[in-house]
């Protein structure tokens, strides 16, 4: 069963609707045993970094998620804030992240007044390598809403980039860990294709 982690941050129902729309089955839960028993996990999220990490800690989910993902090898997809929480830290807050990916979260800062923050709307992504999540094809477009972006230490973790003022990481992957800065549940056929490929990724 694919489980969407409900930690009180983000619209879990829209993600669940997308999973079901492409023919998948899913459960929405914050129960630790259900998380450990899941075949796959989605960690969604909208809002501030410290609020997200604080919500995970309040629900006792930080160690549970790390055990599921790092020890048991359960595939996990982080969406927007969920992706950012997988890193070490964020300029948005003071709390440490989950630390699953070698990288940090940075704030957009531009001198050009035409570049509004948050970065919002449809953007094409560049896919530099073959990967399990996004098939390289011309003009893949996804929907973004964010003021912060992930900076990865290792280019080998980066599976998609986007440009807004400068290049930034649109998606990363390392083993069973995947993160996307955009919202696949709002990205129509490109988002549907991504969710299907995550569902097809081998279980632990």
N, C-alpha and C positions, 0 to 999 in steps of 0.2 A: 504493500500500500504506500502511495505517496502521501506524505504528511506535510501540511503547511503549518509552520510554527506560529502560533498565535501568542504574541507577548505584549499585545495591547498597543502596538505601534504599526499603523498602516492598514490598508483595506484588504484584509485577507480574502474577503468574499469575491472581489474582482479577480484575484489570482485563481481562486477555486473555480470560478465560472469559466476562465480560459482553459484550465486543465480539462474540465468536463466537456467543453466545446470541442476539443480536439480528440475526444473519445477516452480520456483517462478517468480513473477513479481516484479520489483524494479524501482526506480527512483533515479537519482543522482542529488543532489541539495544542495545549501546552503541558500535557501530561508527560512526565519524564519517562515512564515505562513505554508509552506509545512512541515517543521519539526514538528510544533505543531499539524498538521493534520494527521501525519503519524500514521500507526498502529504499526510499528516497526522501529527501527533505527539501523544502523550499523555505528560505528565510527572507520574507518580504520586509518592507520598512519604509516609512515616510517620516521626515522630521529630523530632529537634532541628534547628533552622535551620542552625547552624554545621556539623553533621554532614552535612547535605544539600549545602550549598555546598562543603564540603571534599571530598565524594565526587565532585561534578562536576569540581572542579579537578584532583583526583588522576587522573581518567580523561581529562583534556584536553577536556572537553565544553563548557566555558563559552563559548568563542569559536565553537565549531561550532554550538551551539544558537542563539546570537545571530545568526550568519550565516544559519542556516536560517529563523529566525522573522522577524528584522528586515529582512534583505536580500532573501531569497527569498520572503518572505510566506507560508511554510508555516503553515497553521492549527495551533494548538497548544492543548491542554486541560491545565491544571494541576489536580491533584486534591490537596486537603488541604495537606500540606507543599509539594507541587509548585506549588500556587497561591501560597503564601507566598514561595517562592523567586523569584517573578517581580517582587517589589517591591524597594524600595531597601534596606531594613534590617529588623531584628527586635530587639525588646527581649530576645529569648531568647538572642542571641549578639552577637558583635562583627564578624563578617564581613559585607561588603556583599552584597546580593542581586544578581540579574541586572539589575534596574533597568528592566524592560520596562513596568512600570506605575507611575504616580506615586502612591505610597502606602508605608506602613510597617506592620509587624506589631507589635501590642500584646498585652500579657498581660491576661487577665481578672483583675479584682480586685473582690471584693464584701465588703460588711459583713454582708450577710444570710447566716447560716450554712446556710440552706436551699439556697443556690445553690452547688452543689458544683463543684469544678474537678478534672478536666476536664469541660467540657460534653459530655455523652454521651447519645445516644439520638435518638429521632425528634422532629423539630420541623417545623412548617409554615413556609413561606417566603412572603414578600410580594414580588411581582414588579411593580415600579413602571412598567415600560415594555415595549413590544414589543421582542423581541430574537430572535436566531437560535437560542438555546440552550434556553430554557425557555418553553413556551407558558403565558401567564397563564390560570389556571383556579382554581377554588375549592379550597382546602385541599390544595395540593401539599406532600407530606411527604418529607423526606430524612433520612438517618442521619448524625449528627455524632459525631465524637470529637476534641476539641481543647481546648487550654488557652490558645491564642493566636488572634487574629483579625486580619484585614486592615482597615486604615483607609485609604480612598482619598482623595486630594486632590480629585478631581473626581467629583461626583455623577453626571455623565454616563457614567462608567465602570461604575456599579453597576447590575446587572440583577436582583439579588435580595437581599433583606435578611431576617434572622432576628432574633428577640428572645430573649435570655437575659440577664436583668438589665437590659440595654439593647440597643438595636438595633445590629447589626453586619452587615458585608458577608458575605452568603452566596455571592455569585457576582459576578464582574465580566467585562466584555468591552470590548475596544478593537480594532477592525479584526479581524485574524486571531488575536488573543490572547484566550483564555478561561480563567477560573479558577473553581473551585468549592471551597468550604471543606468541604462534606459529601462523603460517599463514594457516588457514583452506583452503584458496583458492589455496594453493600449496600442500595440503596434501592428494590428491587423494580421495580414498573411505572413509577414516576416516574424512577428511574435509567435504566431501559431506554429510555424516551422521550427522555431527555436525550442518551444515547449515540447513538441513532439520528439525532437532529437534528445532532449534531456531525459524524457521518459524512456527512450530506447537505450540510453547509456546503461551498460551492464551493472547490475546490482552487486553489492559486496558479497 
